[in-house]
């Protein structure tokens, strides 16, 4: 599961999700590096010094968008970033 406090009760069916109430409230105040909003819980890169965070679906959508646009993905020490921000390319 993407958010450490949560898990699937049935891993094969990937449902239901438990532990949602255990998600740290501070996680919900962190701005997503992709959509730039602080709505919902984000996951954070665990590389020392990296401040990247994203909603799991935003991260997946951003990579899918980059692949569809045939954008080269670059590695910046720990995270994969499209070479342009959405809407600017």
N, C-alpha and C positions, 0 to 999 in steps of 0.2 A: 504494500500500500504506500502511497506517496506521503501521507502525513503520518509521522511516527506514532502519534497517539491513537490512531485508528487502525482497524483491521476488518477483514471480511470474516463473517461467521462461517460461510461456506466458500472456501477458496476456489473451488471448481466453478461454481455459479457466479462468483464475485458479487455476492449479496448475502444477506443484508450487511450494511456497514455498522460496526459497533465502535464505541469510544468517541463518537463525535462530540459529546458533552465534555470530554476530557481535553479537547484541543485547547492549548494555552491561549488565553485571551490576547496576549501580546502579539501572537502570530497573526491575528486578525487586523492589527494596526499597521503592519508592514506593507509598504507599497510594492506592487507587482512591477518588476522590471520590464514586462512586456506590455501590459495594458495600462500601466501607470495609475492604477486605482488601489485603494486600501480596503476593498470589499472582499470578505471571505478570507479563509486561511491560505497562506502561501507556504511553499517549501523553500528552504534556503540552501545555497551551496555550502558545503562543509569544508571547502578549501580555505586554509588560513588567510585572512585578509580579504577574501572575496565578499562583496556585499550584494551579489545577485540573489534575487528571490523571485518566485513566480508562482502563479496558480498552476496546478498540474495541467489543466486543460489549456491554459494560455501557452505554456511551454510546448505542448504537443502540437497545438494549432500553428505556432510560429515556425516550428521545424517543418511541418507539412507544407505551409505556405512557401517557405524557402525552397523546398524540394520542387514544388509545382512550378515556381518561377525560375527554376534552374539557377538559383543563387548559390554561389560558393559559400559554404559554411567555414568559418575560421575558428580555431581553437585559441582561446586566450587564457592560457595556463590551467584552467579548470573547467570552464563552461563553454558551450558551443553557442556562438552568436551569428545570426545572419549579418552580412556585411552592410545591410541597410536597415533602418527602422521601418516598420510597416507604415505605409502611407508616404514614405519619402523615396521609394524606389521605383 
